[in-house]
Amino acid sequence: MKFTTAFKAVAAAGAMALMMSTAASAVTLQLHNGGDPGTLDPHKASGDWENRVIGDYIEGLLTENAKAEAIPGQAESWEISEDGTVYTFKLRDGIQWSDGEPVTAEDFVFAFQRLFNPATAADYAYLQFPIKNSEAINSGEITDLNELGVKAIDDKTLEITLEAPTPFFLDALTHYTAYPVPKHLVDEVGDEWTKVENIIGNGPYLIKEWLPGSYVRSEKNPDYYDAANVQIDEVYYHVLEDQAAALNRYRAGEFDILTDFPADQYQWLQDNLPGEAHVVPFLGVYYYVMNQEEGQPLADVRIREALSTTIVRDVIGPDILGTGELPAYGWVPPGTNNYVAEADAYMPEWAATPYEERVEHAKELMTEAGYGPDKPLTLQLRYNTNDNHQRIAVAIAAMWEPLGVKVELFNAETAVHYDALRAGDFQVGRAGWLLDYSDPSNTLDLLKTGTNQAGTMNWGNNYGRYSNEEFDSLLTQASTELDLDARAQLLAQAEKIAMDEFAAIPIYWYVSKDVVSPKISGFEENAKNIFRTRWLSKSE
């Protein structure tokens, strides 16, 4: 049968109209995701900008509800032994990878073994060190991966044995380090399994496009066990570190959610877009790390003390940022579970000393360390590109001027910045930590001495290379202490040691800063600032 040109035109127009109608009916979330994901591999990831994507396409034994509380995920139920050390998980019926292969207990065994395998070099492996033999395997002390305390009893039953009872373990299992990976695919293509042409998932969304520097795009997974209740059909996770530009795009209707905004625009947002800006205290610390490797100026505790004590933290939240962040003098955020009472929280004596006296004492310390007006100390201060980080860096550089410290500011994209911190290629660097689970060990572990792996020190997220044997010993004791009050005291002692030695410079306790369109429903403020797309809906 032959078609006339006119009929062809009509048919083409009809097809285009159908495509447009279908596209119009799909609900798309335009999410400002900030940094450029360096990876979509849960064992290689390190930032919340990666977590937002990974947590949508892979799901662990447990997952988060809309308030970021732990709920059943791939596991429908679990039992805990009387002594609190053995967890037995039953997987849901019918769960599968997006290529149709079933998700099995063996996928979780394989994933945990891969996480702790030194060859994987997973920076966040330590988050799951409560698991029996995990730390010894990760350090290379144990080479048989089968000695890990994770066993598949059968395809639907997984048993995890811990070194000791761990009050936060179920919460820790919501973290991406505890996600399964598809054994059959990794066996076939290795680390290339997360390339777009290979990648599969078991979560509510599936990765369809990844254009580095621009966006990741995912689509709803029709085979997800709760797909019937997933309202968003498609998600764009946009890369944009320029917060002012992101806010402009939000105002133009191009973004539905901002995951950060310029702090100096907070009042404008309250006045002009009431109810759309969400500023909420959450568990995290904004801090500077100081390179303490041998031969570095900041290996001298006197210089670290001088720098830390002359930062006027009280002005940063209300004046420099304008969003009310509270000053941080310790390392464990207020409100963290399983810790000492707020009244007993760490507070250094020098914090009550008048600022002028602190500056004079800091000058004396600098002189003792061999620096002064005739021999100024020049330091490079690195931060990842961000308007708020720049404001803080400029202010702190000015606070250090009276000490004879000359500061060179250097900014880079997020991935480049953190690569430099991990490599030790910095003097002072901006960092931040959002608690993966509400327990003091989650921040204190950041200051543990690195592990020697095949003759090379792996410092993980201890960017400043701080090392103190007594501090490490206290964390080790706490990891096996069954009495929660006694454990809290051990951890508090460790915090005091590290802060008294100025292991890092805590600056303020975080608040989350999101902007959410009135079109979006299901967004719940929470202390983790985690909002999975499966709980959101959008009206046009």
N, C-alpha and C positions, 0 to 999 in steps of 0.2 A: 504494500500500500504506500502511495506517495502522499506527502503532506504539502500543501501549498505554503508559500512564504508567509502569507497572512495567518494561516492556522498555526504555523510554527511560532510566530510572534505572540499570538494569543496564549499558546501553551506555555511559552517562556515566561510571559507576564504572570500567568496563573501560578507557575511554580515559584516565582520570586515572591509573590504575595503570600503563598503558603509558607515559605521559609520565613518571611518577615513576621507572619502571624505566630509561627511556632517560637521564633526567637523572642517575640514580645511576651509570650506566655511564660517563658522561662524567667525565674527570679534570680537575678545576679547580684551578689554582694561585692561592692568595690571597697576593699580594705587597704588602708594605708599601713604598710607593714614595716616601714623604716629601713633598716639595713638590708643589704643584699645577701641572701642565704649563701653561705659558702658550701653547703652540702644539704642533702635531704636524707642522709643516712643517720638514723638515730644514735649510732655509736660514734659518729664524728661531729655531731652538732654541739653548739656551745652557747647559743643565744636565744632570747625570747622571739626574735624575728625568724628563727628557724623552727622553734617550738610551735609557733602558731600554724605553720604549714604542716610539719610532721605530725602533730597531734590531731590533724584533721584526716590524714590518709592512713595512719596506722593507729591501732588501739591495743593497749596492753591488757593484762589480766584484770586490772581495775582501770577506771577512767574517771573523769570529773563530771559532776553535774553542773548546772548553770551557775552555782555559787562556788565552783571549784572544790567541792567536797568529794571525797573518794566514794565511788559507787561501783557495782559490778560492771565489768567490761566484757572481755572475751571469756572470762570466768563467770559462771552464773552463781557459784557459791564456793565456800571454802570452810575448812575446819582447822582449828589451831590446837596443838597438843597442850596438855595440862601445864607442861613446863615452859610453854611459850616459844619453843624453838623449832617446831615442825609445822609447816603450813601445807595443807593438801587442797589443791584447787580442782574443781570440776569445770571443764570447758563447756560452753553452750553447744547444743546440737545445731548442726547445719552451718556453722561459721566457716568461711572460706576466703582464700585469697582471690583477687579480682581476675585471675586467670582460670578460676574454677577449682584449683587444688584446695583440699581441706586444710584448715589451720589445725595443727596437732600439737600435743604437748611437746613433741620432739622439736618443733620450731622454736619453742621457748628455751628448751635445753640448749639448742644450737646457738640461739641469740645470746644467752648468758655466757656460754663458753667463748663466743666471739668477743663479747664485751671485755672480758677479763684477760683474753689472750694478749700478751705483751706486744705481739706483732700488730694488733689492731691500733695500738697507741691511743686508746680512748681516754681523753682528758678527764671525763666525768665518771670513769669506771668506779672510782672510790665511793660514789653515792650509794652503790649497792654492796659495799664491803661487809655489811652485816651477814651476808650469805657465807656459809661455811667454806673455808679454804679459798675464798675469792681473792683476798689480799695476797696470800702466798702464791697463788697462780699468777696474779698480775705482776708481782715482783720477780717472777721467774724461779722462786724458791721451790715451787711444785711445778713440774712440767707436764704431768698427766692431767689433761683437761677433764677427764672423767671423774677425777677426785672432787670436783666442784659439787657443792651441796644442792644440786638441781637435778632431779631425776624424773623421767617419764615412766609412770607406773603402767599406763597404757595410752592410747591415742587421746583419750579425753581426760586423763588424770595426771596432774603435775604435782610433784612433792618438792618443796624447798625447805632445806634445813639451815638454820642460822647458827652463828657462833654462840650467841646468847640471846635471851629475850630482848626484843627491840620494839619499844613502844610506838615508833613512827613507821614501822615497816610497810604496813598496808598503804599508807600515804606515799611512801617512797616508790611503790609499785605503779603509781600514776605517772611517774617521770619517764621521759622518753628513753632513758638508759635501760628501762625494764621492758621495752616493747619487743615483740617478736620480730624476726626477719624471716623471709621465705627461704628456708634451707635449700629447697630444690633449685631455686633461681640463683642463689649465691654460689652453690656448688657448680653451676653451669657457667656463670659469667663473672664471678668474683665481685670486686668492689664496683664494677660497672653496673651492678643491678639497679642503682638509682638513676641511671641515665633515662631520659624520657622515653626512649624507644624500648627500654626494658622494664621500667619500674611498675610494680604492682603494690597493692595495699589490701588491708582488711578493715579499714575504717570507714566512716560515713562518706568520705570523698576520695576521688582518684585523681592523681596528677595527670594532666593532659598536655600542658605546655610549660616550659621553663625557659624564659628569655633572660639570661643573667644581666643584671643592671637595669631591668625594666619590670618584669613581673613573673610570678608563677600563677598558672591557672589550673583550677581543679573543677571537677564535675561531681555531682552526687553519685554515689555508688548504689546502683539499684539492688545489689545483692547483700547490702549491709542488713544485719538482723533487725534494726530499728528504722529501716529506710522509710517506712510509712509515715513516720513522725518527723522526718527531716524536711524542712520547709524551703531552704535555700538550694537552688538547683546548680548554681555555678559560683565560684569565688575567684576573684582576682586579688592576689596578694602583691600590692604595688611596692616597688622599691623606690624610696625617696627619703633622703636624709635631710633635705632642706625643709625645715619645719614651717617656715613662712610660706614657701611655695605649696606645701601640703595643705595648709590652712586656706590658702587662696583657692585651691582646687576643691576643697570641701565646700567653701562658700559658693563655688560655681556649680555645685551638684555633682562633681565628678567622683567624689569619695563619699561613702556612707559612714565610715568610722575612721577617726584618726587615733593612732596609738600613742601620740605625743603631740604637743603643740608648744609654740614659743611662750615661755612663762610670762613675758611682758604683755601678752594678749589675753591674759586670764580675765582681767576686768572688762575688757571689750566683749569677750564672749559672754560674761555674765549679764552685761547690759543689753547686748544686741541679739544673743541667741540663748535666752534664759532656759535652763534645764538641760542644755545639750552638752555642756562641759562637765565632766565627772572627775573630780579631784578627791582621791580617797587614800588615807594612810594604808600602806601595805608593807609586808615583811620584806625589807630590803635595805641595804646600806650603800650609799654613794661614797666612794673613797679614792684616795690616791695611794698608789704603790710606789715604793722607793727601792731601787736596785741595790741590794746589799751584798752582791758578789764581791769577793776579795779584790781589793784594788780600786773599788768604786768609792767615791767620797761618802756616799750614804751608807757605807758599811760602818761608819762611825756613828754610834748611837747619839752622841752629843749634837751632831748636825740634824739627825732625825728629830730629836727633841725640840731643837730650836725652830725647825720648820713647822712642826705640828702645833706647838703651843702659841705661835703667833698668828694662827688663822682665827679670825673673828667669826666663828661659826654662827653666832646668834643673828647676824645680819643677812646671811645667805638666803634662807628661806623667805623671810618677809620682805627684804629690800632688794636683793639682787635678782631673785627669781620671782617673788611676788605671789607664790602659791603656798606659802606657809610651812615649808618643810622644817622639821624640828632638828636642832643641832645634835650631832652624834659625837660622843666622846668614847663610847665603848664599841664592841664588835658584834654583840648579839642584839637584834632589834627588840624593842619593847613589845610585849604581847606574845613572844615566842613561847610555845608550849614546853613543858618538861624542864622548866628553869626556875631559878631563884625568884623570889618575889620582887616586884618593881622597886620596893623600898631598898632592896639589897643589891640593885643593879650597879654595875661598875660605874664609878665616877671618879676621875683623878683629882687629887688635891689641887693641882695647878689650875683647874677650871674655875676655882673660886678666887684666884689671885687677880688683883686689878691688872688690866691689860698692859699699862705702862710698865709695871714691874715685870711682867712676863717678857716684854720686849727687851728690857735691860738685862735680864738673866739670859735670854737667848743670845744677845750680843756677846756676853761673857763666854758662853758655850762655843760660839763661833771662833772667838779669839783663841780659846784653848785648843780648838781643832786646827788652828793655823790659818784662819781666814779673817779678813777685816777690810777696812777701807783701802789699804795698800795692796791687799791680795784678795780681791773679791772672788766669790764662788759663782761660777757660771753653770747653770743647770738648764737642761732642755726639759720642758714640760709638754708631754704628748697627750693629746685627747682625740677622740673620734669626732669627726665633723658633725657639729650640732650647735645651734645658736646658744642654748643654755650652757653647754659645756664651755663654750668660748667665754661667756660672761663670767662664769665662775673662775676660769683660769686667769683671766685678766685681773679680776679682783684679788685673787690670792697672790699673783705675781706682785701686785702693788703692796700687799701686806708684808711680803718678804724683802721689799726694797730697803727698809731701815736696817736690816741685818747685813747689808752689803752683798745680797744675793741678786745676781742678774739672771733673769729668766728669759729663755728663748722659747716662744710658743711654737708648737708644731702640731698640725692637725692632719688626719688622714681618714680615708673611708674606714668603716667599722672593721671589715675583715682584715685590712692591712694593719690597722692599729693593734688589734688583738694578736695578730701574728708576731708583731714586734714585741709585745709584752711577753708572749710565751718564749720567744727566742732570747729574751734578756737584752734586747736592743733598745734600751731606754735608760733614762736616769730617774725621772718622775713621770708616772703615767696615771691617767684617769681610768677608773674601773668602777663597776657596780655589780652588786650581787643581789638577786631576788631569790628568796628561800624556795628551794624545791619542795621542802616539807617543813612543817613547823616544829623544828627541834634545834637547839643551840649547836649541835654537832655540824649542822649544815653550813654554818658560817665559820666555825672554828677550824673545820677541816681545811679551809682555804690557806691556813698558815702552817700546816704540817710539813715537816721536812720531806723533800722529794724522795722518790725511790730510785735505786740503782738498777737499771735494766740493761743487761749486756754491756756493762761498763760505762753507760751513759746515764746521767741523772735526769730523771723525768720529774719536773717540778709541778706538772699539772697546772692548776690554777693559782698556785703560790707564785705569782709573777715576780714578787720582790725577793724571792729566795731566802725568806726568813727561816731561821733554824734554831731551835732551842730544845735540848734533850728533855728537860723537865716538862716543858709544854707537851711534847710528843708523848711522854710517859703518862701524863695525866689523861690525855685523850684515850690512850690505850686502856688505862684502868677503868675509865668511864664506860668504855664499850662493853665491858663484861660485868658492870655493877648492876645488880638486880634491883636494889633499893633506889627508887627514882629521886628521893630527896638527897641521898648520898651522892648519886650520880650528878645531880645538879650542882652540888658543892664542888665536886672535882672539876666540872666544866667551868665553873665560875673562877676557880683558882687558875685554870689555864688561861682564861680570858684576861685576868689581871696580869699574869706574867707577860703575855704578848703585848698588851697595851702599855704596860709600864716600860717595855723595851721599844715602844714605838715601831712595832712590826709593820704597821701601815698607818695611814692617816684617815680615820673615819671622818667624814665631813657632815653628812646629814642623813637622816632616816628618810627613805623614799616616800613619796606619795605617787600614786598612779595618776596619769593625766591623759584622759581619753575624751574625745568629742564624738557623740553618737547622734546621728540623724533621727528626727522624730518618726521617720519611716520605719526605723528598726525597733522590733519588739524582742523581748527575751534577754536583753542585756542586763546582767546582774552584777552590781558592784561587789567585789570581794577582795580579801587581803592578799590573794596571789596574783590578781589582775590577769586571770586566765578566763577567757570566754570562748569556748569552742563553738564553731559555726553551727553545729547540729542543733543547738538550742535557740538559735536566732530565727526570726522571720522578718520579712520586709513587705511593706505595703506601698503601692505606687500612688 
